[in-house]
Amino acid sequence: MDLVLWTLTMMLALVVGLFVLLVSGVIYTVFTESVMPPGIQGPGKLRLIYGMQLALGTLGNIAQNLGLGPQVTVVRYLHAKTLRRMSTEGTGLIIRDLQFDGVPVRVYQLKSASAEKRRGILYFHGGGWLFGSINEYDNLCRYIAKETESTVVSVEYRLAPEYRYPSQLDDCLNATLHFLKTTDDYGIDRNRVVVCGDSAGGNLVAAVCLRVTSMKETLDLPTLRAQVLIYPALQMVDFNLPSYRQNQFVPILFRTRMIFFFLQYLNGDMSIAEDVLSGHHLPVEVKSKYRRWLNPDLIPGNFQVRDHKPNLALTHVDEVYDLVKPSLEPTFAPLLASDAAISKLPPAYILTCEFDVLRDDGLLFKKRLEDNGIPVSLYHIQDGFHGIISFFDNGYLTFSSGKQAVDNIVSFLRDM
């Protein structure tokens, strides 16, 4: 009996010790490897969110080392277990999980009748093409459906590393085409369909719009009413733009983490990450070609870094260039699309955050659209960080600017 008690005591002490080490390591990393710039909203809460992310990542790494599964899979599982289960009672919505041309979707429809056909909204979630799900975005999609009196379709596209580009795009495109062809089944006005997404989902929104507009005449498709891009990731050419330099250590998206997400989406080869970071992944003539669209001088002066120096590395590695060539395709990097393709896109709403590495992608895309005659509504969150709309209604971890941003998106959608 004494031996059993001693063994249990030792096991408990080991668990407690490991927990203390985990917490200590997370706290140390949060305060030494991240920066909270003056003016950012809720730095204490943001540190807590970042710490929770680090803890999940660390647990995932431990599980992987123990042979329990890949880190990404474990992190997804642990995150899913922390999600709050929400009832459909009292929501005024009919919520159904369906398949659109083989792609899992969740459809949110108002129970109340409407005298006229409603607006349709497709939502592509964020998560770096590796994470995110319709469950994680359930609360946001419910809110948008109710507040805009629209039918919302949230798309559960396939994720990396199990699936690479263009699998995610194919799923979002196929779901969109299916919805456009079946709008009558859902009481939707086929000329009032909007595509919306955040981060990686914003990338997919722009890419889907490029594909739909190019297929429009061949397939007799209606014109998309608008595209809503929420802090979108739109190019893998230059990671030295002002926003990447200013916010490279600001949670919850570091500059190196964005390169990780892009490479996982593209091909999973992390051995070339340093070449991509330093700008040695593309020949100078290629970078010069796209500089007319990626020039920091095109960004409004109040967003620029005074000592900013363009990163035009004069050398490149041929093997690396061969690996990243698909990243120059407009459906991978919509910011690089031709003027002819850009000029056919629907009106846009773009949301950017001051303390976000992706801020300048959104600002540069705004200029490209406007230069080609496309109306753009810009909403800039002066004290915002990447991912802030995910915390628009999250108890203690709610950020007022996130709520204001979501309501601004809702206001834009109501006018569509």
Residue pairs with C-beta under 8 A, 6 or more apart in sequence:
22 55
22 58
22 59
23 55
25 58
26 51
26 54
26 55
26 58
27 51
29 54
30 47
30 50
30 51
30 54
31 47
33 249
34 47
34 50
34 249
34 250
34 251
34 254
35 249
35 250
36 43
36 46
36 47
36 250
37 246
37 247
37 250
37 355
39 354
39 355
39 382
39 383
40 46
40 250
40 354
40 355
40 383
40 384
40 385
41 383
41 384
41 385
41 388
41 399
41 400
41 401
42 399
45 396
45 397
45 399
46 251
46 252
46 385
47 251
48 397
49 251
49 252
49 391
49 397
50 251
50 252
53 251
53 252
56 75
56 78
56 79
57 71
57 75
59 74
59 75
59 78
60 71
60 72
60 74
60 75
60 78
61 71
63 69
63 71
63 74
64 70
64 71
64 74
68 74
69 77
70 161
72 130
72 131
72 161
75 131
76 131
76 133
79 131
79 136
80 133
80 135
83 135
83 136
86 138
86 139
86 142
88 95
91 142
91 146
92 110
92 111
92 112
92 146
93 108
93 109
93 110
93 111
93 142
93 145
93 146
94 107
94 108
94 109
94 110
94 111
95 106
95 107
95 108
95 109
95 142
96 106
96 107
96 109
97 104
97 105
97 106
97 107
97 134
98 104
98 105
98 106
98 107
99 105
100 153
100 155
100 174
100 175
100 178
100 179
101 174
101 175
101 177
101 178
102 174
103 155
103 156
103 157
103 171
103 172
103 174
103 175
103 178
104 134
104 155
104 156
105 134
105 153
105 154
105 155
105 156
105 175
106 134
106 138
106 141
106 153
106 154
106 156
107 151
107 152
107 153
107 154
107 186
108 141
108 142
108 145
108 151
108 152
108 153
108 154
109 145
109 151
109 186
109 187
110 118
110 145
110 146
110 149
110 151
114 149
114 187
116 189
117 183
117 187
117 188
117 189
117 192
118 149
118 150
118 151
118 186
118 187
118 188
118 189
118 192
119 148
119 149
119 150
119 151
119 188
119 189
119 192
119 193
119 194
119 225
119 413
119 416
120 150
120 151
120 152
120 153
120 179
120 183
120 186
120 188
120 189
120 192
120 193
120 194
121 144
121 145
121 148
121 150
121 151
121 152
121 153
121 193
121 194
121 195
121 196
121 413
122 152
122 153
122 155
122 172
122 175
122 176
122 179
122 193
122 194
122 195
122 196
123 137
123 140
123 141
123 144
123 152
123 153
123 154
123 155
123 196
123 197
123 201
124 155
124 157
124 172
124 195
124 196
124 197
124 200
124 201
124 202
124 204
124 205
124 208
125 132
125 133
125 134
125 136
125 137
125 154
125 155
125 197
125 198
125 201
126 132
126 197
126 198
126 199
126 200
126 201
126 202
126 230
126 387
126 390
127 133
127 136
127 159
127 199
127 200
127 201
128 199
128 200
128 257
128 258
128 260
128 261
128 264
128 265
129 159
129 160
129 165
129 168
129 200
129 261
129 264
129 265
130 159
130 160
130 161
130 261
130 264
130 265
131 159
132 159
132 200
132 201
133 156
134 141
134 154
134 155
134 156
136 390
137 154
138 154
139 393
140 389
140 390
140 392
140 406
141 152
141 154
143 392
143 393
143 406
143 410
144 150
144 152
144 196
144 406
144 409
144 410
144 413
145 151
145 152
147 407
147 410
147 414
148 410
148 413
148 414
150 413
151 186
151 187
151 188
153 175
153 179
155 171
155 172
155 175
157 167
157 168
157 171
157 172
157 175
157 204
158 167
158 168
158 171
159 168
160 168
160 264
160 265
160 268
161 264
161 268
164 265
164 266
164 267
164 268
165 265
165 266
165 326
165 332
166 331
166 332
168 200
168 204
168 265
169 204
169 207
169 208
169 211
169 331
172 204
172 207
172 208
173 207
173 208
173 211
173 212
176 195
176 208
176 212
177 212
177 215
177 219
177 221
179 186
179 188
179 193
180 190
180 193
180 212
180 221
180 222
183 189
183 190
183 193
183 222
184 190
190 222
191 222
191 223
191 225
192 225
192 416
193 222
193 224
193 225
194 224
194 225
194 226
194 227
194 228
194 413
194 416
195 205
195 208
195 209
195 224
195 226
195 227
195 228
196 205
196 227
196 228
196 230
196 409
196 413
197 203
197 204
197 205
197 228
197 229
197 230
197 232
198 230
198 231
198 232
198 387
198 389
198 390
199 230
199 231
199 232
199 233
199 253
199 358
199 386
199 387
200 233
200 261
200 265
201 230
202 229
202 230
202 231
202 232
202 233
202 234
202 362
203 232
203 233
203 234
203 334
205 227
205 228
205 229
205 232
206 227
206 229
206 232
206 234
206 334
206 345
206 365
207 330
207 331
207 332
207 334
209 224
209 227
209 334
209 345
209 346
210 330
210 331
210 334
210 337
210 341
210 345
211 331
212 221
212 224
213 224
213 341
213 344
213 345
213 346
214 341
214 344
215 221
216 223
223 346
224 346
225 346
225 347
225 416
226 346
226 347
226 348
226 349
226 412
226 413
226 416
227 345
227 346
227 347
227 348
227 349
228 348
228 349
228 351
228 409
228 412
228 413
229 348
229 349
229 350
229 351
229 362
229 365
230 351
230 389
230 409
231 351
231 352
231 353
231 356
231 358
231 359
231 362
231 386
231 387
232 334
232 350
232 358
232 361
232 362
232 365
233 258
233 261
233 262
233 358
233 361
234 333
234 334
234 335
234 358
234 361
234 362
234 364
234 365
235 290
235 294
235 333
235 334
235 335
235 336
235 361
236 262
236 266
236 276
236 324
236 327
236 332
236 333
237 282
237 286
237 287
237 290
237 294
237 327
237 328
237 333
237 336
238 244
238 279
238 287
238 290
238 294
238 311
239 255
239 258
239 259
239 276
239 277
239 279
239 311
240 279
240 310
240 311
241 294
241 296
241 299
241 360
241 361
241 364
242 296
242 299
242 303
242 304
242 305
242 308
242 360
243 303
243 356
243 357
243 358
243 359
243 360
243 361
244 255
244 258
244 357
244 360
245 305
245 308
246 305
246 355
247 255
247 355
247 356
247 357
247 359
248 254
248 255
248 256
248 357
249 255
250 355
250 356
250 357
250 385
250 386
251 385
252 385
252 386
252 387
253 356
253 357
253 358
253 386
253 387
254 357
255 277
255 357
256 273
256 277
258 357
258 358
259 273
259 276
259 277
260 270
260 273
262 276
262 327
263 269
263 270
263 272
263 273
263 276
265 332
266 323
266 324
266 326
266 327
266 332
267 323
267 326
269 323
272 281
272 317
272 320
272 323
272 324
275 281
275 316
275 317
275 320
276 320
276 324
278 311
278 313
279 287
279 311
279 312
279 313
280 313
280 315
280 316
280 317
280 320
281 316
281 317
281 320
281 321
281 323
281 324
282 316
282 321
282 324
283 316
283 321
284 312
284 313
284 314
284 315
284 316
286 321
286 328
287 312
287 313
288 312
290 336
291 310
291 312
293 335
293 336
293 364
293 368
294 335
294 364
295 310
296 304
296 305
296 308
296 310
296 360
298 364
298 367
299 360
299 363
299 364
300 363
303 359
303 360
303 363
326 332
327 333
328 336
329 336
330 336
330 337
330 338
330 341
334 365
335 361
335 364
335 365
335 368
339 371
339 372
342 368
342 369
342 372
342 374
343 372
343 373
343 374
345 369
345 372
345 374
346 374
347 374
347 375
347 376
347 377
348 365
348 366
348 369
348 374
348 375
348 376
348 377
349 376
349 377
349 378
349 379
349 409
349 412
350 362
350 365
350 366
350 376
350 377
350 378
350 379
351 362
351 378
351 379
351 380
351 381
351 389
351 405
351 408
351 409
352 358
352 359
352 362
352 363
352 378
352 379
352 380
352 381
353 359
353 380
353 381
353 384
353 385
353 386
353 388
354 380
354 381
354 382
354 383
354 384
355 383
355 384
355 385
355 386
356 384
356 385
356 386
357 386
358 386
362 378
363 378
366 376
366 378
369 376
370 376
377 412
379 405
379 408
379 409
379 412
381 388
381 401
381 404
381 405
383 401
384 399
384 401
384 402
384 405
388 399
388 401
388 402
388 405
389 402
389 405
389 406
389 409
390 402
391 397
391 398
391 399
391 402
392 398
392 399
392 402
392 403
392 405
392 406
393 403
